[in-house]
Amino acid sequence: MNPDASLITALVERWRPETSTFHLPCGEITITLEDVVTLSGLAIDGDAVVVDIPDEEWSAICLRLLGRVPVDLVGGVAVVRIVWLRVEFSHLPEDASQEVIEQFARAYALSLIGGVLFPDRSGSTVHL
């Protein structure tokens, strides 16, 4: 994934945190929950999904979902570095199985969610 640095810079320069809007030549634009639904495909109605998973189980979950575990997943903490995702999942093998394709898709979704759509304060990690 190669984000367009010029586009991101332009959006950052036009973002107004005090109003949570972008100030563009055509006017103010607010990102709504409907926009998030359209971009992510996530459902917004129904019961919330909340899972209480012990820290020591996150390594097994990471292995099952991504096929590998980062060495810095210290103590099983449920956070991975976006850089690790981008390095480890940068090139999909041509003869990849369906399982490997799904793992790469999950890694891409995680890096997109943690690095672009919903970054944390550091902008460098994403919760599994």
Stockholm file with secondary structure:
# STOCKHOLM 1.0

chainA/1-128         MNPDASLITALVERWRPETSTFHLPCGEITITLEDVVTLSGLAIDGDAVVVDIPDEEWSAICLRLLGRVPVDLVGGVAVVRIVWLRVEFSHLPEDASQEVIEQFARAYALSLIGGVLFPDRSGSTVHL
#=GR chainA/1-128 SS CCCCHHHHHHHHHHEETTTTEEEETTEEECCCHHHHHHHHCCCCSSCCCCCCCCGGGHHHHHHHHHSSCCTTCGGGCSEEEHHHHHHHTSSCCTTCCHHHHHHHHHHHHHHHIIIIISCCSSSSEEEC
#=GC SS_cons         CCCCHHHHHHHHHHEETTTTEEEETTEEECCCHHHHHHHHCCCCSSCCCCCCCCGGGHHHHHHHHHSSCCTTCGGGCSEEEHHHHHHHTSSCCTTCCHHHHHHHHHHHHHHHIIIIISCCSSSSEEEC
//
